[in-house]
Amino acid sequence: MTEDKFRLENQLCFRLYTASRLLTQAYHPLLGKHGLTYPQYLVLLVLWEKDGQPVNDIAKRLILETNTVTPLLKRMEAEGIVTRSQGKEDARQMIVRLTKKGRNLQKELADVPDTVGKAVLCPRVTPETVPGLFGMLDDIINQLKH
């Protein structure tokens, strides 16, 4: 007999994993039209907020390791979305900047946040409850980061 704590439906991790996987799938057709992956979209979001950032800052913002972000940035550079150059103050630092193509993608993808936002709305997830959901998820993320 299985204890309740070992039942799949009682696992928070399974619900978060499944929601994350399905949410990422919802982005796929919207980003795929532009030749982008979801992780590349996240990098673009960071750079659209503030262009010209060191790789380390981008990785921190995405809560990823630098060695995970670097290959992603190399692919984006090969696709003409970003450029990478040595920092002026510290040559060991790699600075990432959007190209014209990268900046134009912001206009081309303008409908993505609303489209995906509407896709997740349901009886208990409404525009009014989303801020509370963000807060709970932020709490979980901050707890697990330490």
C-alpha positions as CSV (number, residue, x, y, z in Angstrom):
1,M,0.0,0.0,0.0
2,T,1.4,3.4,-1.0
3,E,1.6,6.1,1.6
4,D,-0.3,9.3,0.6
5,K,3.0,11.3,0.6
6,F,4.2,9.1,-2.3
7,R,1.2,9.5,-4.4
8,L,1.9,11.4,-7.6
9,E,-1.1,13.7,-7.3
10,N,0.2,14.8,-3.9
11,Q,3.6,16.0,-5.3
12,L,4.0,19.8,-5.6
13,C,7.1,19.1,-7.8
14,F,5.0,17.2,-10.3
15,R,2.4,19.9,-10.6
16,L,5.1,22.6,-11.0
17,Y,7.0,20.5,-13.5
18,T,3.9,19.7,-15.6
19,A,2.7,23.3,-15.6
20,S,6.2,24.5,-16.6
21,R,6.4,22.0,-19.4
22,L,3.0,22.7,-20.8
23,L,3.5,26.5,-20.5
24,T,6.7,26.2,-22.5
25,Q,4.9,24.1,-25.1
26,A,2.3,27.0,-25.4
27,Y,5.2,29.3,-26.4
28,H,6.6,26.9,-29.0
29,P,4.3,27.7,-32.0
30,L,4.5,31.5,-31.3
31,L,8.2,31.6,-31.1
32,G,8.9,28.9,-33.7
33,K,7.6,31.2,-36.4
34,H,10.5,33.4,-35.7
35,G,13.1,30.6,-35.3
36,L,13.3,31.1,-31.5
37,T,13.4,28.8,-28.6
38,Y,11.8,29.6,-25.2
39,P,15.2,30.1,-23.5
40,Q,16.2,32.5,-26.3
41,Y,13.0,34.4,-25.7
42,L,13.9,34.7,-22.0
43,V,17.3,36.2,-23.0
44,L,15.5,38.6,-25.3
45,L,13.2,39.7,-22.5
46,V,16.3,40.5,-20.3
47,L,18.0,42.4,-23.1
48,W,14.8,44.3,-24.1
49,E,14.7,45.6,-20.5
50,K,18.3,46.7,-20.6
51,D,20.6,46.2,-23.6
52,G,24.4,45.7,-23.3
53,Q,24.6,43.4,-20.3
54,P,27.4,41.1,-19.2
55,V,26.8,37.4,-19.7
56,N,27.1,36.9,-15.9
57,D,24.2,39.4,-15.3
58,I,22.0,37.7,-17.9
59,A,22.7,34.3,-16.3
60,K,21.9,35.7,-12.8
61,R,18.7,37.3,-14.0
62,L,17.6,33.9,-15.6
63,I,18.7,32.0,-12.5
64,L,21.0,29.9,-14.7
65,E,24.7,29.1,-14.7
66,T,26.9,31.0,-17.1
67,N,27.9,27.8,-18.8
68,T,24.3,27.2,-19.7
69,V,23.7,30.7,-21.1
70,T,26.9,30.9,-23.1
71,P,26.1,28.3,-25.7
72,L,22.6,29.8,-26.0
73,L,24.1,33.2,-26.7
74,K,26.6,31.8,-29.2
75,R,23.6,30.4,-31.2
76,M,21.8,33.7,-31.0
77,E,24.9,35.5,-32.2
78,A,25.2,33.0,-35.1
79,E,21.6,33.8,-36.0
80,G,22.3,37.6,-36.0
81,I,20.1,38.3,-32.9
82,V,22.9,39.5,-30.6
83,T,26.5,40.4,-30.6
84,R,29.1,39.5,-28.0
85,S,32.1,41.6,-27.3
86,Q,34.8,42.0,-24.6
87,G,34.0,44.5,-21.9
88,K,35.9,47.8,-22.0
89,E,36.7,47.9,-18.3
90,D,37.3,44.1,-17.9
91,A,38.4,42.1,-21.0
92,R,37.3,38.9,-19.3
93,Q,33.7,40.1,-19.3
94,M,31.6,39.4,-22.3
95,I,29.0,42.0,-23.1
96,V,25.8,41.0,-25.0
97,R,24.0,43.5,-27.2
98,L,20.9,43.2,-29.4
99,T,21.4,43.6,-33.1
100,K,18.8,45.4,-35.2
101,K,17.2,42.0,-35.8
102,G,17.1,41.4,-32.1
103,R,15.5,44.8,-31.4
104,N,12.9,44.2,-34.2
105,L,11.9,40.9,-32.7
106,Q,10.3,42.9,-29.8
107,K,7.8,44.3,-32.2
108,E,7.3,41.0,-34.0
109,L,6.6,39.2,-30.7
110,A,4.5,41.9,-29.1
111,D,1.4,39.6,-29.0
112,V,3.2,36.7,-27.3
113,P,2.7,37.7,-23.6
114,D,-1.0,38.4,-24.1
115,T,-1.6,35.3,-26.1
116,V,0.1,33.0,-23.5
117,G,-1.4,35.0,-20.7
118,K,-4.9,34.3,-22.0
119,A,-4.1,30.6,-22.5
120,V,-3.5,30.1,-18.8
121,L,-6.6,31.9,-17.6
122,C,-9.2,29.6,-16.0
123,P,-11.7,29.8,-13.2
124,R,-9.1,30.1,-10.4
125,V,-6.4,31.9,-12.4
126,T,-7.7,35.3,-13.4
127,P,-6.1,38.7,-14.1
128,E,-7.0,39.5,-10.5
129,T,-5.4,36.4,-9.0
130,V,-2.2,36.4,-11.1
131,P,-0.3,38.8,-8.8
132,G,-0.9,36.5,-5.9
133,L,0.2,33.5,-7.9
134,F,3.4,35.4,-8.9
135,G,4.0,36.1,-5.2
136,M,3.7,32.4,-4.2
137,L,5.9,31.3,-7.0
138,D,8.5,34.0,-6.2
139,D,8.5,32.7,-2.6
140,I,9.1,29.1,-3.7
141,I,11.9,30.2,-6.1
142,N,13.6,32.3,-3.4
143,Q,13.3,29.5,-0.9
144,L,14.9,27.0,-3.3
145,K,17.7,29.3,-4.5
146,H,19.4,29.3,-1.1
